[in-house]
Amino acid sequence: MPKNTLAPKRLNQLEELLEKTAKYPQYGELVDYLTQREMMPPIEQKHLGSSTAGRFVKNGFFGDQTLPKTGVIEVNYGADPGAVLHELTHAADDQLRAQYTQTHNRKLFLTPEEKQFMSAFQKLVYDPTAYHGNPAKWPRAQLANKLSPEWTKKNSGYRSGDHELAAWGVDSTATRNRDYNPPLHLDPTMATEFLIMTDLARRAKK
């Protein structure tokens, strides 16, 4: 895409960032899934301070009710493609859970693809009948704890949380994670499992 020379500099920066991010196949997979769900959030660029590369701002009771139902992804100036993938993963993770709930509510009338999605979700993300609301028992946390109990406990306030494990995993496919020194196989596994889930979710939706 040619640069729009008449556009403000900040707009061109966002275009360049999205062009770079689009070179990663993960970007297309996340966008395809969110678009299929009609929940692809707009991506904006703004100053977020020196310690924040991006954030996914939700609409709803616990979010900003003035935003569209999709929420909004905000990325900082100077952010890299990993930041975009990170926030898209947060948005897609929310939709996986919403799709699971919607599918579960009509569990007597499921296609084979929907049954496969439900089974994989319970094994890789969350099974409400097995873990009783305890995040430490959810599959992602169990894997992190298996690889390194010390690291998982040390980072339990943020990095080793359920949603962040997936987001940082996909983030790391574009940008090496140097900040939290995760266990060796954690991020690649999280990324692989998450993209498997979005693929199964797309198939189930079709």
N, C-alpha and C positions, 0 to 999 in steps of 0.2 A: 504494500500500500504506500503510495507516494506521500511524503509529508505535506501537510497543508500549511503553506508558508504564510497564509493570512490568519491562521488560528493563533490564539495566545500561546506563548511559550509553554505554559503549564499544560495545555491541552495536547500539544505535540509530545510532551514528556510522557503523558499517559498513553498516547497512541503507540509510542516507541516501546513502552513497557509491555503493553498487551501484545504487540507484534513479537517481541522476544518470548513472551510466555506461551504464545500460540504455537511455537516451534516444538513444545513438549507435548507428546500425545496425551498426557494426563489432563492437560488443559481442555482438550477437545472432549475427552470422556466426561469430565465434570460438567462442562457446559451443556453437553448433550443430555445428560441426566437431569440437570436442573431445568433445562428448557422443556424436556418431556413432561416434567412435573408442573410446568408453568410457574416456576419459582426461581428463575434466574435473576439474581439481584443486580441492579446497576452497579458499576464500579466507578468510584470517584477518587480523585487525588486531592489530598489536603495535608496541611501541616499537622502532624500528630505528636510532635515532640521528638526528642533524640532517642528515646528508648522503645518506641513503638513503630514497627514496620507496617503494620496493617491491623484492621479489626473488622469484624462482621457485626454490624449493628442491627439488632432484630426489631421487628415490629411486634406489638402484642402487649400483654399484661405486664411482662417483665422487661419490656423494651420500650422503644420510642413509638408511640401510637400515631405519630404524624407521618411515619415512613410508609412506603408501599408494603403490601403484605409479604413481599419477597425479602424485606430488609434491604440493607445497603452495605456494600463492601467499600471500605475506605483504605487507601494505601498512601503511605507517606512519600514525600519527595525523596528520591534516591533509593526507593525500594527496589528489590530484585524480583525476578519471576517467582522465586520461592514464596515470597510474601503473598502474591496473588493466588498461587495454588493453595497455600495455607488457609486463606480465608474462604476460598471456594469449597475447600474440604469441610470447613465448619458448616457452611450453608448446606452442602450435600449430606452431611452427617445428620443434620436436623431432619432432612427430607427422608432419609432412610428410616428413621424412627417413626416419622409420620406415616410412611407407606406401610411399615410393619403393623402399626396400630390399625390402620384402615383395612389391611388385608386380614388381620386377626379377627376383626369384628364380623367378617363374613366367612369364617373359616370352613363352613359347610359347603361352600360353592367355589372351591379353588381349582385353578388350572394346575397342571404339572409344574409349569414355570413358577407359579406363585408358591407352591409347596416347597420347591427348591430354594426360593428366596427366603421363605420363612425359616427353613431348617438352617441355612447358612447364617442368617441373622442371629439365631439363637446360639450358634456355636462360636461365631466370631465377634458379635457385638453385645447382645444382651438377651437373656431369657428370663422374663419376669416370673416364671414359675419356679426357677431354680435358685435365683440369687437373692430374692427377698429384699431388693432395694439396697443392698450393700455394695457400693462401687468397688470395694477391694476384691469382691468375688467375681466381677465381670471379666469376660475373657481377655480384654486388652490388658487390664491391670494384672491379671494372673500371669500373662506372658512376661510382662515387664518384671514382675516380682520373681519369676522363675529365672530370668536372665541375670538379675542383680537386685536382690532384696534391699541392699544398702542404698543403691541409687534411687530405687523406687520410693523408699521411705523419705530420703533426703529431699526429693522433688515432688512430694505428694501435694504440696500446696498449689502447684501449677503444672509443671512439665510432665509429670507422670499421671496426670488426671486423664480420665477416659477420653474426653473430646480432644485434648491436646495431643495425646499419643497418636491419634489418627492424623491430625493436621500437621504435626511436625514430621510424621513419616512421609506424607506426600510432599511436603515442603522440601525434604531432604533429597528428593529425586532431582531437584533442580539446583539446590544450593546446599552445600555441605554444612551440616549443623555443627558449629564450633562452640556454641555457647553453653550447652548443658552436658557435653561429653556422655551421650547415652551409651548403653551397652552395645556391643559390636553389631549384633544382628537385629536389634529392636526396630530401627527406622525402616530398613528394607522390608521386614516382615509386615509392619503396620501398613506400609504403602501398598504392598501386594494384596493383603487381605482387604483393604478398603476398596481398591479398584475392582477386585473380584465382586465385592458387594454391590458396587454401582452397576457393574455389568449385569449381574443377576437381577437387580432391581429394574433395569431397563427392559430386560427380556420379560419379566413378570408383568410390567406395565403394558407392554405390547399385547 
